[in-house]
Every structure is written in structure tokens, then in C-alpha cells.
Amino acid sequence: MKTIDLPGKVQFYLSGIVILVFLSQCNDSPGGGSDTTGLDSLTTENYPKVDGSTSAHPLHVLIACKLLDVEYSWMHSWDETYRIWPSFEEKPEIAQFIVDSIVSHGTHEAFVNLINGMTDLILVAREASADEISLADSVGVELTTKPVALDAFVFIVNIHNPVSSLTEKQIQDIYTGNITRWSEVGGTNTAINPYQRNPNSGSQELMMSLVMKELTMINAPDMILYSMMGPINMITEDRDGLGYTVYFYEQFMAPHDSLKLIAVNDVLPEKTTLRNQQYIYTAGVYAVVREDLDRGSLAYQLYLWLSAYGGQKVVSESGYIPYYY
């Protein structure tokens, strides 16, 4: 059992022994990719061009470290998040390649880069949006998508907020403007500050597809935050704020003692409720390639490997919940 020591809530223990025993008996994944896909020929010269959601960056880096045989650890990063970074002690040139080349420009830009042929494979926290599908159609590109991990869309409040659970209807009413005070949902008699994310961001698209559905969100430009750290930073200071993000990012990349997760319909998002998909907003993490990607390419072999035995082990080691096992 491997232990990764991290500060605060980021500390977790990879204890899925039963899962790994089962995996060790499997030659092929449910996704159709075997564990022996020729990835042992990967080098810094032929490594596929990758991109993805901000929250998927640690997984991308871990994959590269594993496949290029470089040691790694979780570290505090320039943007206030914790991320997996390669060690420079034994293979500094490969480590530098990983730092420079394994990038995550954010969900929307990653889709745009994939569609425009600037990257080979992306890992993203949602499927393509209507705008991204329209862009792909306009240039004759078809995307191939499969889930490789489980994450969740979660709501966060300040630790001093007495509210610990909201119903789906209450969340919808807050973000349509029908509920405006915390006292209406069991809290203090103060105004709710319902923060949003910018259009086409991964979080905002999940908010619209999973929560709002056909409902129209309140028009509140002053409540729109333009980075994943936006809700984290804002709600650590705002006791009356409500925001949203994805579980992996909040728990592993941006943990903060001044924040707490809100249960939805009395179910708290945590590994057990996500793995069993009891939490209503459990969501997938997706690997996406272009349909015309050469089936003999290393990029396509990597795409297959992500749902195979080896790939799913790495998914688990990153802190994500493997999708297939």
C-alpha cells in the first residue's frame, strides 16, 4: 500500500487492495484497451501532446512520471494549489520536459486545442459543450470520448456557515433568485452571495448541465469568478458566500480549513458516496481524442491504456476514483 503524505485534507491513503488484486487478474479493461500497448517506447521525443482541465493536471503529470520512470511528489505550487511534480534529482532533463510539456490550459481551451489539432489527447472534467461541438462540426472534426475516472460537482461554503446541507431544489432556487437569504434554508438572516463561474469553464458547464438544466441563472456579472481558485479564495473570506467547483480540486489541489463541502439532498460528497454514485452530482473525468487519430500512434495507445489495468491503477494513485474498477 502506497502512502502519499500531504497537508491537511490532502492526505490520503491508497488502500484499494481488493481493487488492485482484481485488476491484477485482468488483461483487458472494460474500455477495450489492454495493459500492454507499446507505451514502453515512450520518450520525451515522442510523448503525445496533452492538455486538459486544471483539475486533471496532477493526473496528467503522474501519468507522465509513471510512463517516463521519474520520481514525483505532491508540492505547493505557484498558483496556491497543490500539484504532483516530478523530481529533478535523478533525471532532471526528463523532469524538465514534464514540467514544460504536460500542461492544462483549462477545459474549454483544451477542447479548442484538440479540435484545432494542437494537441493529441485531453483529460477533462466534463464532456464537450454545445459551443465546442459546434466548433468541431464547423471544421469537420469528430471527437471520441470515454470516462476514465469519477469526480463530483460540489458546493462550498465558509466553515462558519451553519448550513451543512441543501436540497437540489434549494440550490436551483438560490441560483434563479427565488431564495436570497440564508435564513430561508436554515441559516442566518443574511443575504446569500451566490458566486458563479465564467461561461464555457468546466465548472460552469457542469452547473448548467447537472444542476440548472433548463432553468435560467440570475444575471449577476459581479458574482462571476474567472479561475478555479476564485471560489476558493472568495468563500474563505465571505461567510455568506456559496460557490461550486469539482471535488478533486477542492479536496486535493486547493484544500482550505476555512471551507466546507455542502451535502446535497443530505448526501455528502466523499469517496464512498462518489464511488457508489449516491451523491447526485457525481461526474466523470473524460479522455478525449479526435476520431481520426492514427490507431497505431502512441497517443491512441495512451488513450486505450487509460481504461486498462495500468492506467486505472495510476488513476487510483492520483486520488481520483477509477471509473472501471
C-alpha positions, -999 to 999 in steps of 0.1 A, spaced: 0 0 0 14 34 -10 10 64 12 13 99 0 18 124 28 0 157 21 -11 186 43 -45 187 59 -74 173 39 -50 165 10 -36 135 29 -50 102 16 -41 66 17 -42 43 -13 -58 13 3 -77 -3 -25 -61 -37 -21 -91 -57 -32 -94 -35 -63 -58 -40 -72 -60 -77 -67 -89 -78 -91 -71 -56 -115 -40 -78 -115 -61 -106 -128 -74 -86 -158 -56 -85 -191 -81 -61 -208 -101 -32 -195 -139 -27 -200 -128 2 -222 -112 -22 -246 -76 -14 -240 -50 -40 -229 -23 -33 -204 5 -39 -229 0 -12 -255 36 -4 -265 39 26 -242 73 13 -231 87 31 -262 76 65 -249 104 91 -247 105 129 -244 108 129 -282 76 111 -290 54 117 -259 19 127 -271 8 163 -269 -16 166 -240 -39 192 -224 -69 193 -201 -89 207 -172 -70 224 -145 -82 198 -120 -68 170 -142 -32 184 -143 -19 162 -114 -32 131 -131 -16 141 -164 17 147 -146 15 114 -127 9 95 -159 40 111 -175 61 104 -144 50 67 -144 55 62 -181 88 80 -183 100 65 -150 105 96 -129 100 100 -92 74 125 -81 57 141 -51 28 165 -42 41 200 -38 27 235 -31 27 254 -64 30 290 -77 -8 293 -80 -15 284 -44 -26 249 -53 -10 215 -45 1 195 -76 21 165 -85 56 174 -98 85 153 -110 117 150 -90 148 167 -106 173 146 -86 178 116 -109 165 126 -143 165 163 -145 161 166 -183 130 143 -183 116 162 -152 120 195 -170 102 180 -201 73 170 -179 71 205 -163 73 222 -196 52 199 -218 25 184 -195 1 213 -195 -35 220 -186 -49 252 -202 -84 246 -188 -114 227 -201 -126 249 -229 -92 258 -242 -82 221 -241 -112 212 -262 -103 240 -287 -67 229 -289 -78 193 -295 -103 203 -322 -77 226 -339 -51 198 -339 -27 214 -315 -29 185 -291 -34 148 -293 -53 138 -261 -70 157 -233 -83 148 -199 -113 169 -189 -138 172 -161 -168 172 -185 -179 163 -220 -178 188 -248 -202 217 -245 -226 229 -272 -201 256 -283 -173 231 -285 -194 206 -305 -203 234 -329 -167 243 -333 -158 207 -341 -186 204 -366 -175 236 -383 -141 222 -391 -152 186 -397 -138 171 -366 -154 143 -346 -144 136 -310 -141 103 -293 -147 104 -256 -146 79 -227 -148 82 -189 -116 72 -171 -123 84 -135 -151 96 -112 -152 131 -97 -181 152 -85 -195 187 -88 -196 201 -53 -209 232 -35 -187 250 -9 -195 275 19 -174 291 46 -167 269 76 -186 293 98 -218 290 78 -242 269 99 -258 254 68 -245 219 61 -270 206 36 -291 219 7 -317 202 -15 -313 203 -52 -344 225 -54 -330 249 -29 -298 252 -49 -318 258 -80 -339 284 -62 -308 302 -50 -293 304 -84 -326 315 -101 -331 342 -74 -361 327 -57 -341 322 -24 -320 352 -14 -313 348 23 -296 320 43 -325 320 68 -347 305 41 -325 274 41 -318 271 79 -290 296 82 -285 332 95 -307 361 84 -281 374 59 -281 377 21 -267 348 1 -239 357 -22 -242 330 -50 -209 330 -69 -208 317 -104 -180 307 -129 -175 321 -163 -192 306 -194 -176 276 -210 -154 269 -179 -156 233 -168 -174 242 -136 -200 265 -153 -209 239 -179 -213 213 -151 -235 237 -132 -257 242 -162 -260 206 -173 -262 189 -138 -280 214 -117 -297 242 -136 -308 221 -166 -335 241 -183 -335 269 -156 -320 303 -162 -294 315 -138 -296 350 -123 -277 376 -143 -251 387 -118 -218 398 -136 -203 409 -103 -206 374 -89 -187 357 -118 -153 343 -109 -128 336 -137 -105 309 -123 -108 277 -103 -92 294 -73 -118 322 -75 -145 304 -55 -119 290 -30 -104 324 -23 -136 343 -22 -155 320 1 -126 316 26 -133 353 33 -171 355 27 -192 339 53 -223 344 33 -209 331 0 -220 299 -19 -198 286 -47 -191 255 -67 -161 235 -80 -151 199 -85 -144 175 -57 -108 166 -67 -98 202 -70 -112 212 -36 -100 182 -17 -66 176 -32 -54 207 -50 -69 235 -30 -78 223 5 -86 251 30 -96 249 66 -120 278 61 -142 259 37 -166 230 39 -185 209 14 -223 210 14 -243 179 14 -270 178 -14 -302 160 -5 -285 150 27 -257 131 9 -222 145 15 -197 142 -14 -170 119 -3 -152 89 -18 -177 63 -7 -208 83 -20 -190 91 -52 -178 55 -58 -214 42 -53 -227 73 -72 -251 80 -43 -241 117 -45 -264 133 -70 -238 152 -88 -212 125 -93 -195 132 -126 -169 116 -149 -135 126 -159 -130 120 -196 -102 112 -220 -109 127 -254 -92 123 -288 -101 131 -324 -118 103 -342 -92 105 -370 -63 99 -346 -40 72 -360 -49 39 -343 -12 29 -343 0 62 -327 13 64 -292 -14 89 -284 -41 64 -292 -23 37 -273 -22 61 -243 -60 67 -248 -66 29 -246 -42 24 -217 -61 49 -195 -90 25 -191 -68 -6 -189 -52 -22 -158 -21 1 -156 -40 32 -164 -67 27 -138 -40 20 -112 -25 54 -119 -59 70 -118 -64 55 -83 -29 66 -72 -36 102 -82 -66 104 -57 -93 101 -84 -117 72 -82 -111 47 -111 -141 45 -134 -140 8 -143 -130 -10 -111 
